[in-house]
Amino acid sequence: MAVEEEGLRVFQSVKIKIGEAKNIPPYPGPNKMRDCYCTVNLDQEEVFRTKTLEKSLCPFYGEDFYCEIPRSFRHLSFYIFDRDVFRRDSSIGKVAVKKEDLQKYHGKDHWFPLQPVCADSEVQGKVHLELRLSEVITDSGGVCHKLATRVLECQDLPIVNNQCDPYAAVSLLGPSRSEAKKTKVKRKNNNPQFDEVFFFEVTKPLSYTKRQFDVEEDDVDKLPVSASAAHILGEVCREKQEAAVPLVRLFLHYGKIVPFLSAIAHAEISRTQDPNTIFRGNSLTSKCIDETMKLAGMHYLRVTLKPIIDEICTDHKPCEIDPVKLKESENLDTNRVSLNVIRDDDDDDDDGVCVSAVDPDVRYTAVSSFIFLRFFAPAILSPNLFHLRPHHPDPYTSRTLTLVSKTIQTLGSLAKSKSANFKESYMAAFYDYFNEQKYADAVKNFLDLISSSARWDQKSIETPIMLKEGFMIKRAQGRNRFGLKNFKKRWFRLTNHEFTYHKTKGEGALCSIPIENILAVERLEEESFKMKNMFQVIQPERALYIQANNCVEARDWIDILTKVSQCNRKRLSTYHPSAFLNGHWLCCKLSADTAPGCTPCTGGLPANIQLDVDGDRETERIYSLYSTYMAKLVKMQEACGSKSVYDGPEQEEYSTFVIDDPQETYKTLSLVISAVQTLEQQHMQYKRDKFRKTKYGSQEHPIGDQSFQCYIRQQSESSTYSI
């Protein structure tokens, strides 16, 4: 296993190449062979899993894994498991590397001996949690945070001495107080269901200042994007993906992703000489759009592709059409039919994206290059990376997914001679079944359907499209002043025109809410009605409170309602996370039912993105990259200041940078370099102060752990702040 550690200023990142294992103990049976896979763990938390290699005692994996890791971990561990389809997978052995020893293996291949795994000494299992932090205005006008922690369930807890009587403890630790709460004990159960919620009041210290970016709507027009800090980050990073991930997540968090992508896309189009190469290269624009699609389109992939991929992985139908790889028991024509059925199912999707193009042909190829080549195809090839499957597919299923992906890519390429695109003759022969104009027209219709200008009129489509329906419980909206505001079960239907509810399925609508009247769709705090899985559809004069059947259904309804209404011009920027009851809002205590919201809206982001994106964390990651590539920042600044950039040929050492406006870029670089240096000085001083105050034997510096001491010693010897 080769371990490569890359130094970052705030977070530590690791790139791991899992090579191979050899001389694994044979299975105690007549077959002797094992079906092995390897997991990567931070302490006892699994962060990566390889594919399973069957019938081998010397499996070769050759898989790379890259991730960020927290500073608090102690061991980077690798576990080898033997897969068992009838029982729980058994662990064969492990390798544990201390955090302080990672540097020894930097850039090297190294063989590690497997150590036995003792269940009693390992922290095992998983816990399912939900956290929600709400900002609340108190009666005195102050601001406090309310943290709701739901402990849902645990899985695969260790059984020690034939016993497992678990409970969960939730602790809130702070400089001035500590608070702990416990769930009920679940007897004789290593997969306990708790589903208990604990609330904590979190008061801000007086020194607290909220960090955020003040990005105005027209910021992208005030400065050339090629002179922006975002463009500079993409130019100095070794891999464009390094810059794209935090930039996209940060702009998504603050609801500015569309103007950002529009600006960098426009800049790339203006530099492109050949229209057929637009967005085809390894550019910051293409990587940012890839990351945006992966985040914003995750729900879409789950709805459209996941059922098909699940069916492929479950059914294991033979789809091999390469005569060389065909098994004796398989029939080529039958396999072609099976693959054709999968391809037909995989073709029937719709959604919305925004694009502008320079001519009629390019508008299709520009969109299809992203939708098919960089969105659908990777999700089909590696569904585990897109959270469509829990693990890497087995080799048999992976081959089927590869064939499906090849077909889908060619369908979306809109090439005039599609069969010629295949290097393999068997794929060309198979694709002749679909090399007809009707399929090209169908792809163009699909691209037309999903493309819009982000301000389109939903009702311009004559026939409403049914998006989702099902039973839920709603609270009366208070249209009748003296009527009871009770809860009733209703059948809800959502189309691209309206959101309605009915007494039963098939009856006329009792209430219809036009899509353009939806101002926000947000979760409703459980404390409002002492009911779980509630959300609110906010209209100009009232809010409709709805309870879904479970947390998954609630998330799906919130996501799709948000998506269908996110282009409404009157969307709210703030909302009330609790209900209006007994003459006041429960969240902020204001008595006017028309009072403006007390909490910022989630910005139209789906719930899964809201859980993943932390604006402060992404800002710190961007700072880390700037600090790591400080030498390149200085070199780029020199390029801007050099006369060769202004009125002479570019020097070779500066030719790697794209600099459209050297004067503005120089100003931006000066600000970035100054800010990074100031932060580094503050970090160094903070570490020195912390070390002086930390006592040996404390939680931060436990007895027997020399990593913290070694780390501080390194900091005192170095003039730069790095992990």
N, C-alpha and C positions, 0 to 999 in steps of 0.2 A: 504494500500500500504506500503510495507516495503522498505526502502531506505537504502542501505549499501554503505558507502563512503570509498574508499581505498586511502590512502595517497601515492602520487608519488612525486618525487622531481621536475620534470619539467612539466608534464602534470597531470591533475586531471582526475581520472577515477571514474565512478560510476556504481554500480551494482544495478539494480532495479528489485524488484519482484512486479508485478502488480497482486494483489490478487483478490479483488472483489469490486463490488459496490452494494449498497442497497438503497431501497426506492427512486428509480428514479421517478420523476414525470410522471404520466401516460400520454399516448398519448391522445390528445383531440378528441377522436372519439369513436365509439362503441367497437373497439377491445381493446383499452387501452394499449396493449403491445408494446414494442419497440424492434428494432434490433440494438443493441448497440455495438460500439467498442471504444477503448480508444487509444489516441495518447500521445506520450511523446515528449515534445518540449523543446528546449533550447531557452529561450526567445520566439520568435514566429516561430522558425525553427523546423519543425517536423523531429525527428530522429528515431522514432519507431512507429509501429502501431500494435495493437493486432488483433486477429481474431474477426470476428463479431459473437456475440451470439444472436440468434433470439428469439423473443417472450418472453422477460424477462424484469422485472423491478429490478431484483437483479442478474445481470450477474456475474458469477464466471469465471475469466480468468486464473489465475495461471500461468502466463508467465513471464519468466526472460528476462532481457535485460541488456547488458553490453556495455559500450562505453567510449571513451575518450571525455572530454569536455574542451573547451578553458577557460582560466582564465577570459576572459572579459565578460562572460555571467552574468546576474543578477538574473534570475529566472529559475528554473526547473519546468515546468508546465505540467499538465496532463489534457487533454480535453476528455470529454465523448460526443460522437456523436451518433445521431440516423440516421441510413442509410435509404435513400429514393431512390428507383430505378428510379423515374420519375423526381425528382428535386434534387437540391443541398442538400447534407447531412446537417442536422441542428444540431447545438451545444446545448447540454443540460446544461453543466456547466463545470467548470474548478477548478483545484487546483494549486496554485502557491506557490512554496517554495523558499525563498531567498537563495542565494548561501551560505551566512554566517550561515544559520540555518540548513544546511544539516547534520551537525555533531550531532544535537540533535536526529536525527532519525536513527543513525548508529546502524545496527543490530537489529532493533526493528520493530514490526508490529504496524501500527498506522492508525487510521481512520481519514480522513480529510473531513471536510464539503465541499460540492460543492458550488462554488460561481458563480453568473451569469456572462455571457460573453457579454461584450458591444462591438459591432462591431466598433464603432467610436474610441474606445481607444486601439484597437488591431492593430498591424502591421500584415497585412494578405497578402497572395499571394506568388507567386514564381517568381524568375527572372532567365532566362537562359543566362549564360555567357560563353564566351570562352576567355581564357587568354593564351598568348604565350610570353615567355621571351627568347630573342635571344641575344647571345654574339657577338658583332660586333667590328672588328678592324678598328679604324679610320685612316685617312690619316697621322696623326702624329705618328702612331704606338701604341697609347693608346688603352685601352679597355673600352667599354661602353656597357650598356644593353639597348635594345630596347624592350619596352613592348607594345604588341598589345592587346587591349581589345575590344572584340566584344560583344555588347549588342544585343542579338537575339530577345527575347520576354519576356513578363510577362504574368502570368496567375492568375486568381482569385483575382485581386486587389479589395480592399473594395470600395463600392459605398457609399459615404457620402453625405447626403442631395440630393439624387437622381442624383449625379454628379460624374463623374470620367474622368478627362482630364489629363492623366499621361504623364510624361517624365522621362527620366533616367539621372542622373548626375553621372559622373565618376570623382573621385578626386584622385590625387596622392599627398600624404602628406609626407614631409621630413623635416629634421632639418634645412635646409637652404632655402627651397622654397616649394610652394604649387601650384598645377596646377589643374584646373577643366574644364571639357568639358560636354556639354549637348546634348541630342538627340532632335529631333523634338517632338513637342507635338502631341499626338494622341487624338483627340476629341471624347468624348462619347464612350469610349472603355475600359473595365476593363480586356481585354485580348489583349493588344497591341502587334503588330509585329514591332519592331524597325529595327533590322538588320543593325546597324551602327557600324563602327570600329573607334577606337581612338588610336593614337600612342603617346607614351611617351618616351622621352629619359631619361634613368636612368643612371647617372654617378656614378661610384664607388668612395667612399671616399678613400683618400690616405692610410688610416689605414686598408683598406679591405684586407683580406687574404682569399682565397678560401679554404674551408675545404673539404678534400676528403681522402679516404683510398687509399693508394698505394698498391694494391694487385697484386703480380706478378703471372704469370701463374703457376709456380711450388711451390707456397707457401704451398699448401697442402701436398707436399712431404717433406718439410723441418722440419716439426714439427708433432708429433703424434696428430691426430685430438682430441683424448681424453684429451690432455693437452692444447687444444686451449681455447681461451676466449669464443668461441661459445658453446663448450661442457660444460664449467663451468656455463655459463648462464642457460643452460638447466637443470643442476643438482641442482641449488639453487632456481630456480623459483618454486613457489607452483604448478602452472599448466604449463605443457610443451607448451601449446598453447601461453602462455605469451611470451615465448622466441622465438617460431617459427615464429610468425608474423613479428616482426621487422627484424629478421635475414634473412628470405627469401626475404623480400622487399628490404633490403639493398644489398644483393648479386645480386638480379635481377637488381637493379639500376646500379650496376657496372659491369654487364655482367659476373659474376663469380658463378652463381647459380649451373651450372653443376658440376664443380670440388668440390664445397662444398657438394652437395648432394651425389656425388660419394664417398667422403671421409667418411662422417658419415654413409652412407649405408654399406660401406665395413667394418667399425668398428663394426657395429651392427651384420652383418653376421658372423664375426669372433667370436663373443661372443655367438651366438645362437647355442644351442645344438640340438634342434629338427628343421629340415628344414621346417616343416609344420607350425611353429610359426613365421617364418620370417616376420617382419613388421606388426605383428598382435597386438602387445602390444601398450600401451600408451607411446611411446618413442619419443625423440626429432626427430629422423629420420622420423617416420611415420607422425608426426604433420607437419614437414617441407615439406614433399612431398604432404601432403593434401593441405597446403596453396599454394604451387607452382602450383598444378593442378587447384586450384580455380582461381588463378590469370591468369596464362598462358592459361587455358582452357576455359575462360569465353566466348570468341568468338565462340569457338567450340560448347559449350552448346547452345548458341543462334542459331547457324545454325542447329544443329541436334535435340535438345530437345524442344526448344521454340515453334516451330510450332505445335508440337504434344500436348504440355501442353496447349497452347492457345486453341486448338480445344477441348480438354477435358473440360476446364473451360467454353467454350462458348456453347458447345452442351448439356452438362449435360445429356449424355446418361446413363441410368441405367446399372451399371456394378456389382452390389452386387451379390456375389455367396455364401454368408453365408445364409443357409436356415432360420436361426433364425432371421436374420435382413432383410429378403426379405419382401417387401411391397406386399399387396394384389394384386395390379395392375401390378406387375412385374412377368416376367417369367424367371425361372432359366436358361434354355437352351439359351434363347435370350441374357441374360446378359453375359453368358459365351462366346458367339460369339462376343459380343461387346468388352469384355476384351481381347479376342484373337486377334482381329483386331488391337487394340491399341498396344498389345505386339509385333505383327509382324512389325508394323510401327516403333516401338522404337528400333528394333534390327538392323537396316540397317545404320551403321555409319562406318567411318574410319578416321584415323589421324595418328600421329606419336609420339611414346615415346621411351625412351631409357632404357634398362634393361639388367642386366647380372644375371645369376642364377647358382646354383651349380649342378643341374641335370635336365633332360628333363621335369619331372613332375612339379618340383618346379617353373620352369621358367614361366609356365602358371598360376599357382595359385598365385605366387607373384605379377604378373602384374594384374590379374583379381581381387585380393583383393583390389587393389587401384582403378582400373577403374570402377568396378561394385559396390563394397561395399562402397567405400569412395568418389566416384566421381558422378557416375550416380544416385545411390540410394538417397543420400542426396538432390541432385538437383531436383529429382522427388518429394520427400516427402515435401520439403520446397522450392519451386521455388522462393519465394520472397527473401530468403536469398542469392540466386545466381543471383538476378536481372533479373530473367526470367519472373516474374510477379510483378506488382506494390504492391500487398497486399497479406496477408495471404489468402489461399483459403478457401471458405466456407466449412462447415462440409461435405456436400454431395460430393463436388469435392475432398476434402481431402481424403475421404474414397476410391474413385476411384484411386487416386494417390498412396495410400498405397498398394492397391492390385497390381497395375502395378509394384511398387517398389519391392514387395515380389517376383514377378515372375522374374523380371530382375536379382535380386540378385541370385536366384537359378539357372537361366540359366548360369550365369557367374561363379558359384562356381565350376563347373566341377566335382561335387560329383558323385560317381558311382550309388548311390541310392538316387536320388533327392527327390522323393516323401516322403522319410523318414525324410527329413529335416524340414518338416512342422509340427508344433504342431497341427494345425487345420486340421481336416479331409477333410473339403471342399476344402482347398487349395491343399492337396495331390491329391484329385480326379481330380481337375482341371488340375494340372500339369501332370497328366498321358497322357494328349493329346500331350505333348512335350517331354516325357521321352523316346526319341529315339536317336540313335547314331548320326543321321544326324545333330541334333541340337548341340550336343557336338562338332562335327567336325566343324560346322559353327562358334561356339565361338572360337575354336582354330585358325581357319583361320583368324578371326577378330583380335585376339591377335597377330598372326604372322604379319599381315598387318601393325598394328600400332606400332610394336616394331622394332627398328633399332639401329644401333651403332653410330648414329649421324654423320657418314661419308659415308653414303650409296650413291651409284650411282643411281640417279633418273632414268636414262635410262636403268637400268637393268630390269625394268618392260617393257615387250614388248609392251603392249597396253597402250597408253597415257590415263591418267585419267583427264577428263575435270573438272576443279575446279571452274571456274567462267567465265561469259561472259556478254557482254552488250555494248551499245553505249556509247562512251565518245568523248571528243574533244581533239585532240592532236596538238602540234605545230611541224612543219617540223623540222627534226633533222639537217638540213644543210649539207646533203650528197653532194648536188650540190652546188658548191661554189657561183654561180651566181643566184641560184634559190631563190624565195621568201620564207621566213620563216613564212608562214601564218598558221592559225588555220583551221583544217578540222575535220568534224565529221566522226568517224570511228567505226567499230565493233571490239571490243577487245575480245580475247579469251586467257585464261590461263589454261594450263595443267601442269602436273608435269614434262613435258619435255621442254616446251617453252612458251613464251609470244608473241602473234602475234596480228597484227591488219589488218583489211580487209576493202575494200570499202563499202561493205554491207554484211549482214549475208549470209553465204553460198558460197561466192566467195573465190578465192584463196588469200593467204596471201600476202599483200604488203610488210610486214616486219616481220621478225622472230628474236626474241631475245632468245637464249638458256638460260635456268635457271642459268647455271654455269657462265654466263656472267653478271649477275645482281650483282653489287658490293654494292648497297645500295638502299633503297626505303625510301624517306623522303618527308615531306610536303614542298611546295614551298610558300615562303612569298607572300602575296597578292599584295604587292607593285610592284612585278616584272612586271606583265602584267595588273595590275588593274583588276584581275579576281579572283573570289572566288573558293574555293574547288579544288585547284590545288596541284598536287604532282609530284615528279620526280623519274624516274627509271634510276639510274646512271649505265652506262656501261663503259668499259675501255677507250673509246675514246670520248664519248659524253653522254649527258643526254637527256632522252625523257621526255618532259614536257606535262602533261596530266591534263585536267579539268574534274572532275566527275560531275554528275548531281546535287548532293547535298552533304552536309557534312557527312551524314551517309554513302553514297556510297563511298566517298573518304576514309573514315576511313576503311571501309570493304576491299577496294582494297589494301590499304597500309598494312593492317594486313595480308592478305592472301599472297601478294607478298613477304612481309618480312619473313613470315613463311616458304614459299617454298624455299627461297634462303638463309636462315640463316646459313646453314651449308657450304656455299661456302667458300673456303679457302682464297680467295683474297678480302673478304669483307673489305670495307673502315672503318677507325676509325674516319675520319673527312669528312665533306662535306660543300658545299656552300648552305646556306638556301635561297639565292636569285639567279636570273638568270645571265648569262653572256650576257650583252647587251652593244652596243656602245663601244666595245673595252675594257671593264673591268667588273669585278664582282660587282654587286650592293651592296653586303653585306660588302666586305672587300676592295673594290676599286682596287684590284690587276689587272694588265693589261694582264697577261699571262693566256690564257684559260686553261693551264695545271697546274695552281697554286694549291697546296694542299688546301684542305678545311679549312675553318676558324672556324668551329663549330663542336664539337664532335657529332658523330652519336648517334642515340638513342639506340644503343646497341642491335638491333634486338628485342626490346620489342614492343608489340602491343601498339597502340595509347592509349587504355583505361588504360593500366598499366602505361604508361608514365605520364598520367594526375594524377594518384593516388599516385605514389611513389615519395617521397621526401627524398633524401639520408640524408640530415641534420636532418630532423625530425626523421627518423628511428634511427639515431645515438643517438639523444637525448632520444628517448624512451628506447634504450638499457642502456644508462647511468642511466635513472630513475629506471630501474629494478635492476641494480647493487646496486644503492644506497638504494633501498627499502630492498633488501636482504643482506645488509652488514653483519649482524650477521652470516648468513649462509656462506658467503665468508670467514669470520674469522674462523668459525668452520671447513670448508673444508681445510683451510690452516693448521689448527692444526692437522687434520687427515693426511695430507701429511707429516708433520714434526714429527709425532708420530712414535716411534720405532715399535709400533704394526703393522703399515702399511708395514714396511720393512721386519721384520723377526719374527713377532709374529701374533697371531690371532687378527682379527679386533675387536676393542672395539665396543660395541653395539651402542654407540652414533655416531660413524662414519660410520656405516654399510649402511647408506642410500645413500652414495656417491659412484659413479663408478669412481675409480681412477686406471688407467692402468699404468701410469708412474708418480709416486709421485714426483720425483725430478723436471721434466719439468713442471708438474702441479703447484708445489709450486712457481716456478719462474713466471709463468703466473699470478697466484693469487697475488703475490706481486706487479706486475706492475698494475693490475686492481685496487687493493685496493688503491695504491698510487695515481693513476689518478683520481679516484672518490673523494678521500679526497681533492685533489687539486682543482677540479672543485667546490666542495661544498663550500670551502673557498672563491673562486672567486664569486660564486653566492651570498653568504651572504654579501660580501662587495659591490657588485653591488646593492643589495636591499637597503642597508643602504644609499648608495650614492643617489639612486633614490628617496628615501623617503625625504631626506634632500632638494632635488631640486624641489620636487613636491609641487605645491601650491594648497591650498584648494580652490575649485571652478573651477579647471582646468578640462580638458577632462579626465585626468587620475584619478582625485579625485573630482568628482562632488559633489555639495552641496546636502546634504541629504543622501549620500551613505556612510555608515560607514564601509563597508566591507574592503576597502583598509587600513583604519586606524587600524582596528582590526587585519588585516593580518600582518601589519608591527609591531604592538605591540607584536604579537605572535612570530614574528621572533626575536625580540630583547630579548625575554625571553627564547628562545630556542637556543640550541647550534647546532641544525641540521636544514638543509634547507628542508622544506616540504610544500606542499600545502594541 
